[in-house]
Amino acid sequence: KEGITEGLSCLTLVDLAGTEHRIDSAEHNAERQREGAKINASLAALKECIRATAANAKFVPFRRNRLTQLLRGCFVGVELHPTVIIATVSPSSKDTEHSLNTLRHA
C-alpha cells in the first residue's frame, strides 16, 4: 500500500516486582534473598543505563547486567526502540513506603 512502510517491532515485558527491601526480606529464605539481590542489581543497572541514555552519554553500560543486555536496543543502536516503563503502586497506606520507592525508581 502506498505511504505505508514496514518495520520491525519489539515488545519486551520485564517483571521486576517483588520484595527487595532488606527489612522485608529478613524473613525470607536464602533463595528468596538471593532473588531479591539479583532484582536489586538489575534495577541498579537499568537505572544507570536509563540515566546515561537520557544524558546522551557516549557510553551506556548495558553490558554490566543480563537484563540491560537484553534491553540493549533501548539504549544503543542506529534506531533506538521507544521505551515505556509501567510501574504499579498500592493505594493502601500500609504500602506507602513501597509505593514511593517504586515511583522514585520508575
Secondary structure, DSSP 8 states (H G I E B T S, - for coil): -TT--------------S---HHHHTTS-HHHHHHHHHHHHHHHHHHHHHHHHHTT-S---GGGSHHHHHTGGGTSSSS------------SGGGHHHHHHHHHH-
